[in-house]
């Protein structure tokens, strides 16, 4: 079978255009290939079957109807690893074959960046391939079990300091996975040579570990594979082992929250202190919440989880919002640097993830309320002040409000639509907005606009990192979004505010609006959600075209000046 690549891509783009999609998917490519009916039939391939199979494989996994379960995290999971490692003979572990699926041997730990990335993949594959049991990366042993000790890949002896350095590199890499993978280092001396074991603990039932690059590898015997959407769905359907264990209900210690220092008596310090005390008392005596939610795609199903959390934090949230709305820019910046610190969860807690990550839900509600207030009171310049503090996300270092962790909250099962509904309900109840004379409809529309702006900023930062992924959707598209696009066209200050959060020139940000708007819309439609085009969407193209013309004119003027003789 032969074809011209350019012709194939033209045909695929035609199919994509017919569905108004801005994203080229394998389904459109399959439809283009299916046009070569005779050639496919000669190969024994049915064109219709080809398209049907690719369409089924590319369809989003319907997770909304699955039950959601909390996970055991942090110190509680580290204790399980300790108990598992101390109950086995490490000498026996060194004798195990790789086809057992619980060990992998490496001659050396001294690896370059590419080798470290492959090592991370191997570690996560072991963890995903085994549930609730210890697995091991073995360093200093050949594949046949011959000990070589602490050496470089070339076989030269290395120092203790170098070994510790590369152990820390692997530790840091595994902490960038989601969820982070705890590591316990053990050493065994064999034939006078030191062999190191990185002891890991298999994934919890009902969960999967994602690498820092977004993959889900797993081991089967001695081979590594990558999980399909169907495999991920089957893992998430597994019964949870977290049901009644003491570790699942215990939360160890309290979290120290940074109080950002400012001028003496600054109001933001009092608000942050209030939040700090609320976090400490929450972790000291967490409310009773379920560790399983059926029909997890329905916001109402999550009420028994989030209501006790919000009841505990309500006064602290109101205090932060009141200070944030009244603050000048300097105080606002200090306040939300402190809120970002709370969001970071710098002191990992042990226990159920819905409890341990509850402060992130609290921070999101406080930030969204201040952002919506800034939007509806036309103080758009405050938006980047709230959102700019940096956060080390698994997609890179980005402003904290555009991180996926902000959008897809663990405490609400990482369901963005559920989080949107819960947070929006809290925003709408804000009495200050009612006092401004703003209707429920106006506030909801403003919240959609803020979510859209944050989604556009997320795409900008992902493009800077040369990696774009917008699924699941960032914003719910409705008529309110169309009305806001008309406002954005008439008020350039709105685009300037979000451009500041995207770290882009405002004209460049505006010129990219049609493309990024299209990507967010495609992500919304890709999960089966329907939206009717709104006349206001035409403003998106006008904004982009005008900005691009301004950029082109500026470039032409620069070239003209460069060509002028001195």
C-alpha positions in Angstrom: 0.0 0.0 0.0 1.4 3.4 -1.0 0.3 7.0 -0.8 1.8 10.5 -0.7 2.2 11.8 2.8 1.1 15.3 1.9 -2.1 13.9 0.3 -2.8 11.8 3.3 -2.5 14.7 5.7 -4.6 17.0 3.5 -7.3 14.3 3.6 -7.0 14.0 7.4 -7.2 17.8 7.8 -10.4 17.8 5.6 -12.0 15.3 8.0 -10.9 17.4 11.0 -12.3 20.6 9.4 -15.6 18.9 8.7 -16.0 18.5 12.5 -14.6 21.9 13.3 -11.8 20.4 15.2 -8.5 22.2 15.8 -6.8 19.0 16.9 -5.5 16.4 14.5 -6.3 13.0 16.0 -5.6 9.4 14.9 -9.3 9.1 14.1 -9.1 11.6 11.3 -5.9 9.9 10.0 -7.7 6.6 10.0 -10.6 8.0 8.0 -8.1 9.4 5.5 -6.4 6.0 5.2 -9.8 4.3 4.8 -10.3 6.1 1.6 -7.7 3.8 0.0 -10.4 1.0 -0.1 -8.8 -1.2 -2.8 -5.3 -1.2 -1.2 -6.7 -2.0 2.2 -8.8 -4.8 1.0 -5.8 -6.3 -0.8 -4.1 -6.4 2.7 -7.2 -8.1 4.2 -8.2 -4.9 6.1 -11.8 -3.7 6.2 -11.8 0.1 6.0 -15.0 0.4 8.1 -13.5 -1.9 10.8 -10.3 0.1 10.8 -12.1 3.3 11.5 -14.4 1.7 14.1 -11.4 0.2 16.0 -9.4 3.4 16.0 -12.4 5.4 17.0 -13.1 3.1 19.9 -9.5 3.1 21.0 -9.3 6.9 20.9 -12.5 7.5 22.8 -12.1 9.1 26.2 -12.4 6.6 29.1 -15.7 7.3 30.9 -14.5 7.6 34.4 -17.2 9.9 35.7 -19.5 6.9 36.5 -16.8 5.0 38.4 -16.7 5.1 42.2 -14.0 7.2 43.6 -11.8 6.2 46.5 -9.4 8.1 48.7 -5.8 6.9 48.7 -3.3 6.2 51.5 -0.5 8.8 51.2 2.6 10.2 52.8 3.8 8.8 56.1 1.1 6.2 56.2 2.3 4.7 52.9 6.0 5.0 53.9 5.2 2.9 57.0 3.7 0.2 54.8 7.0 0.2 52.8 9.1 0.0 56.0 7.0 -3.0 57.2 7.3 -4.8 53.9 11.1 -4.3 53.6 11.9 -5.4 57.1 9.8 -8.6 56.7 11.9 -10.0 53.9 15.5 -11.1 53.4 17.4 -8.7 51.1 19.8 -11.5 50.3 16.9 -13.5 48.9 15.8 -10.4 47.0 19.2 -10.2 45.3 18.7 -13.8 44.1 15.3 -13.2 42.5 15.0 -13.2 38.7 13.8 -10.2 36.8 11.0 -12.2 35.3 9.4 -12.2 38.8 8.3 -8.7 38.0 9.5 -7.2 41.3 13.2 -6.6 40.7 15.3 -4.9 38.0 19.1 -4.9 38.0 21.3 -2.0 36.9 25.1 -2.2 36.8 25.5 1.4 37.9 23.5 4.2 39.5 25.8 6.8 37.9 23.7 7.9 34.9 23.2 10.9 32.7 19.9 12.7 32.3 18.6 10.3 29.7 19.6 7.3 31.8 17.9 8.9 34.8 14.7 9.3 32.8 14.8 5.6 31.8 15.5 4.7 35.4 12.4 6.7 36.5 10.4 4.8 34.0 11.7 1.4 35.2 10.9 2.3 38.8 7.3 3.4 38.1 6.8 0.3 35.9 7.7 -1.8 38.9 5.4 0.1 41.2 2.5 0.0 38.7 3.1 -3.7 38.0 2.7 -4.8 41.6 0.0 -3.9 44.0 0.7 -3.2 47.7 4.0 -5.1 47.9 7.7 -4.1 47.9 9.6 -3.9 44.6 13.3 -3.2 44.1 15.8 -1.6 41.8 19.2 -3.2 42.4 22.4 -1.3 41.6 25.8 -2.9 41.5 24.8 -6.3 40.1 24.9 -7.7 36.6 21.9 -9.2 35.0 23.2 -12.7 35.8 23.5 -11.8 39.5 27.3 -11.2 39.5 28.1 -8.4 42.0 30.2 -5.5 40.7 29.6 -3.0 43.6 29.7 0.8 43.4 30.9 1.4 39.9 30.4 3.7 36.9 28.7 2.2 33.8 32.2 1.6 32.5 33.1 -0.5 35.5 35.3 2.0 37.4 35.0 2.3 41.1 33.2 5.4 42.5 33.0 7.2 45.8 30.4 7.2 48.6 29.7 10.9 47.9 29.0 10.3 44.2 26.7 7.4 45.1 24.7 9.6 47.5 24.5 12.3 44.9 22.9 10.0 42.3 20.7 8.5 44.9 19.3 12.0 45.7 18.8 12.6 41.9 16.6 9.5 41.6 14.8 10.4 44.8 14.0 13.9 43.4 12.8 12.4 40.1 10.5 10.0 41.8 9.0 12.8 44.0 8.0 14.5 40.7 5.8 11.5 39.8 2.0 11.6 40.6 1.5 10.5 43.3 5.1 10.7 44.5 6.9 7.4 45.0 8.6 6.9 48.4 12.1 5.4 48.3 14.0 3.5 51.0 17.7 2.8 50.4 19.2 -0.5 51.7 22.7 -1.8 51.3 23.9 -5.4 51.1 27.6 -6.5 50.9 28.2 -9.5 48.7 31.7 -10.9 47.9 33.1 -7.7 49.4 31.2 -5.5 47.1 28.4 -3.1 48.2 25.1 -3.5 46.4 22.4 -0.9 46.8 18.6 -1.5 46.7 16.1 1.2 46.0 13.1 -0.2 47.9 9.7 1.0 46.5 6.1 0.1 47.3 3.6 -1.1 44.7 0.7 1.1 43.8 -2.4 1.1 46.0 -5.4 -0.7 44.6 -7.7 1.7 42.7 -4.8 4.0 41.7 -2.0 4.3 39.1 1.3 6.2 39.2 2.2 8.6 36.4 5.8 9.5 35.6 7.0 13.1 35.5 6.6 13.0 31.7 3.0 11.8 31.9 3.3 8.1 31.1 1.9 5.0 32.9 4.4 2.2 32.4 4.0 -1.2 34.1 6.0 -4.4 34.4 4.7 -7.8 33.3 7.4 -10.3 34.0 10.7 -8.8 32.8 9.1 -6.6 30.1 7.8 -3.0 30.4 4.6 -2.0 28.8 2.5 1.2 28.7 -1.0 1.2 30.1 -3.9 1.7 27.6 -6.9 3.7 28.6 -8.7 0.5 29.2 -6.0 -0.8 31.5 -6.1 2.5 33.5 -9.8 2.2 33.8 -9.5 -1.4 35.1 -7.0 -0.3 37.7 -9.3 2.5 38.9 -12.1 0.0 39.3 -10.1 -2.1 41.7 -11.5 -2.4 45.3 -9.6 -0.1 47.6 -7.5 -1.5 50.4 -7.9 1.8 52.3 -11.3 1.0 53.7 -10.9 0.5 57.4 -7.2 0.4 58.1 -5.9 2.5 61.0 -3.4 4.1 58.7 -6.1 5.3 56.4 -7.8 7.2 59.2 -4.7 8.6 60.9 -3.2 11.9 60.0 0.3 12.2 61.4 1.5 15.6 62.7 0.6 19.1 61.6 1.6 21.2 58.7 3.8 24.2 59.2 2.4 27.0 57.0 4.7 29.9 56.1 3.4 33.3 57.2 4.9 35.8 54.8 6.5 38.7 56.6 5.4 42.2 55.7 5.1 45.6 57.3 4.3 45.5 61.1 0.7 44.8 61.8 -0.1 43.9 58.1 -3.6 42.5 57.8 -2.4 39.7 55.5 -0.3 38.3 58.3 -3.4 37.9 60.5 -5.3 36.2 57.7 -2.5 33.8 57.0 -2.1 33.1 60.7 -5.9 32.3 60.9 -5.5 29.9 57.9 -2.4 28.3 59.5 -4.3 27.6 62.7 -7.2 26.2 60.8 -4.9 23.9 58.9 -3.2 22.7 62.1 -6.5 22.1 63.9 -7.9 20.3 60.8 -5.0 17.9 60.6 -5.0 17.4 64.4 -8.7 16.3 64.4 -9.8 15.7 60.8 -13.6 15.4 60.2 -15.2 12.0 59.4 -15.5 11.8 55.7 -16.2 8.8 53.5 -13.3 7.1 51.7 -15.5 6.1 48.7 -17.8 8.0 46.5 -20.1 6.3 44.0 -21.2 8.1 40.9 -18.1 10.3 41.3 -18.9 12.4 38.3 -21.9 14.0 40.1 -21.1 17.0 42.3 -23.9 16.1 44.7 -22.1 12.7 45.4 -19.2 14.6 46.9 -21.2 16.6 49.4 -20.3 14.3 52.3 -16.6 14.9 51.5 -16.4 18.6 50.9 -19.1 20.0 53.3 -17.2 19.0 56.6 -14.0 20.4 55.1 -15.6 23.8 54.2 -17.4 24.0 57.5 -14.1 23.8 59.3 -12.3 26.3 57.1 -15.2 28.8 56.3 -14.1 31.5 58.7 -10.5 31.3 57.6 -11.6 31.5 53.9 -13.8 34.5 54.6 -11.0 36.2 56.4 -8.5 35.7 53.5 -11.0 36.9 51.0 -11.9 40.0 53.0 -8.3 41.0 53.3 -7.6 40.2 49.6 -10.4 42.3 48.3 -9.4 45.3 50.4 -5.6 45.0 50.0 -3.4 47.1 47.8 -1.2 45.4 45.2 1.8 44.9 47.5 -0.3 43.4 50.3 -2.3 41.3 47.8 1.0 39.9 46.4 2.2 39.0 49.9 -1.1 37.4 50.9 -1.2 35.1 47.9 2.4 34.1 48.1 1.4 32.8 51.6 -1.7 31.1 50.1 0.5 29.5 47.4 2.7 28.2 50.2 -0.3 26.5 51.9 -1.3 25.1 48.5 2.2 23.5 48.1 1.6 21.1 51.0 5.3 21.4 51.9 5.0 19.1 54.9 3.5 15.8 53.5 0.8 14.3 55.7 -0.1 10.6 56.1 -3.6 9.4 55.7 -6.4 9.7 53.2 -5.6 11.9 50.2 -9.0 13.6 50.4 -8.1 14.8 53.8 -4.3 15.5 53.3 -5.0 17.6 50.2 -8.0 19.5 51.6 -6.0 22.7 52.0 -5.8 22.9 48.2 -9.5 23.0 47.9 -9.6 25.8 50.5 -6.9 27.8 48.6 -8.7 27.4 45.3 -12.0 28.7 46.8 -10.3 31.7 48.3 -8.4 32.6 45.1 -11.4 32.1 42.8 -13.4 34.4 45.0 -10.8 37.2 44.9 -10.2 36.6 41.2 -13.9 36.9 40.4 -14.2 40.0 42.5 -11.3 41.6 40.6 -13.0 40.7 37.3 -16.5 42.0 38.1 -15.2 45.2 39.7 -13.0 45.8 36.6 -9.8 45.7 38.6 -8.3 43.2 36.1 -4.8 44.2 36.9 -5.2 42.3 40.2 -5.6 39.0 38.4 -1.8 38.4 37.7 -1.0 39.6 41.2 -3.1 36.8 42.7 -2.0 34.2 40.3 1.7 34.9 39.7 3.4 33.1 42.7 5.3 30.1 41.2 4.4 26.5 41.8 6.4 23.4 41.0 3.8 21.4 39.1 4.3 18.1 37.4 4.1 20.0 34.1 6.9 22.4 35.1 7.2 25.6 37.2 4.2 27.7 36.5 2.0 30.3 38.2 0.1 28.4 40.8 -3.4 29.1 39.5 -2.7 27.7 36.1 -1.2 24.4 37.4 -3.3 21.3 36.7 -3.3 20.6 40.5 -5.3 23.8 41.0 -7.9 22.7 38.4 -8.1 19.0 39.1 -8.3 18.8 42.9 -7.4 15.5 44.6 -10.0 16.1 47.3 -12.7 16.0 44.7 -11.4 13.0 42.8 -9.5 15.2 40.3 -12.9 15.8 38.5 -12.6 19.3 37.1 -16.3 19.6 36.5 -17.1 18.7 40.1 -14.5 21.1 41.4 -15.9 23.9 39.1 -19.4 23.3 40.5 -18.3 23.2 44.2 -16.1 26.3 43.9 -18.6 28.3 41.8 -21.3 27.6 44.4 -19.0 29.1 47.0 -18.3 32.1 44.8 -22.0 32.8 44.1 -22.7 32.8 47.8 -20.3 35.7 48.4 -22.5 38.5 49.9 -20.1 41.2 48.7 -21.0 40.4 45.1 -24.7 40.6 46.0 -24.1 44.0 47.5 -22.5 45.1 44.2 -25.9 44.4 42.6 -24.5 41.5 40.6 -26.9 38.7 39.6 -26.2 35.0 39.9 -26.0 34.9 36.1 -23.4 37.6 35.9 -21.2 36.1 38.6 -21.3 32.7 36.9 -20.3 34.2 33.6 -17.4 36.0 35.2 -16.2 32.8 36.8 -16.3 31.1 33.3 -14.3 34.0 32.0 -11.7 33.7 34.7 -11.5 29.9 34.1 -11.0 30.6 30.4 -8.3 33.1 31.0 -6.4 30.6 33.3 -6.8 27.9 30.7 -5.3 30.2 28.0 -2.4 31.0 30.4 -1.9 27.2 31.0 -1.6 26.7 27.2 0.9 29.5 26.9 3.1 28.1 29.6 2.8 24.6 28.1 3.9 26.0 24.8 6.9 27.5 26.5 7.7 24.0 27.8 7.1 22.6 24.3 4.4 20.2 25.6 0.6 20.9 25.3 -2.1 18.8 26.9 -5.5 20.3 27.6 -7.5 17.2 28.6 -9.6 17.1 30.7 -11.2 20.4 29.8 -10.3 23.6 31.6 -13.5 25.6 31.1 -17.2 24.9 30.6 -18.3 26.6 27.4 -21.7 28.3 27.4 -23.4 31.5 26.2 -21.7 33.4 29.1 -18.3 32.7 27.5 -19.5 34.3 24.2 -20.7 37.4 26.0 -17.3 37.7 27.8 -15.4 37.6 24.5 -17.3 40.7 23.4 -16.1 42.4 26.7 -12.5 41.2 26.0 -12.6 42.9 22.6 -13.9 46.1 24.0 -11.6 46.1 27.1 -8.0 45.4 26.2 -7.1 45.6 29.9 -8.6 42.1 30.4 -6.2 40.6 27.8 -3.3 42.5 29.3 -4.1 41.0 32.7 -4.1 37.5 31.5 -1.1 38.1 29.3 0.8 39.2 32.4 -0.1 35.8 34.0 1.1 34.0 30.8 4.4 35.9 30.8 3.7 37.1 27.3 3.5 40.5 25.5 -0.2 41.4 25.3 -0.2 41.6 21.5 1.4 38.2 21.3 -1.1 36.8 23.8 -4.0 38.3 21.8 -2.7 37.0 18.5 -2.7 33.4 19.9 -6.2 33.7 21.3 -8.0 32.0 18.3 -5.7 29.0 18.3 -5.7 28.5 22.1 -9.5 29.2 22.4 -9.9 26.4 19.7 -7.8 24.0 21.7 -9.8 24.5 24.9 -13.1 24.2 23.0 -11.9 20.9 21.4 -11.0 19.5 24.8 -14.5 20.4 26.0 -16.1 18.7 23.0 -13.7 15.7 23.2 -15.3 14.4 26.4 -18.8 14.3 24.8 -20.0 17.8 25.9 -22.0 19.8 23.4 -22.1 23.6 23.0 -23.8 25.8 20.5 -21.6 28.4 18.9 -22.3 31.9 20.2 -22.1 35.1 18.1 -19.6 36.5 20.6 -17.1 33.9 19.5 -16.5 35.9 16.4 -14.8 38.4 18.6 -12.1 35.9 19.3 -11.0 35.9 15.6 -11.2 39.6 15.4 -9.0 40.0 18.4 -6.5 37.6 17.1 -6.5 39.1 13.6 -6.0 42.7 14.8 -3.2 41.7 17.1 -1.4 39.7 14.4 -1.7 42.7 12.0 -0.1 44.9 14.7 2.7 42.4 15.2 3.3 42.2 11.5 3.3 45.9 11.1 5.8 46.3 14.0 8.1 43.6 12.4 7.9 45.4 9.1 8.8 48.7 10.7 11.7 47.1 12.5 13.0 45.7 9.2 12.6 49.0 7.5 14.6 50.8 10.2 17.3 48.1 10.1 17.7 48.7 6.4 17.9 52.5 6.7 21.5 53.8 6.2 23.0 55.6 9.3 
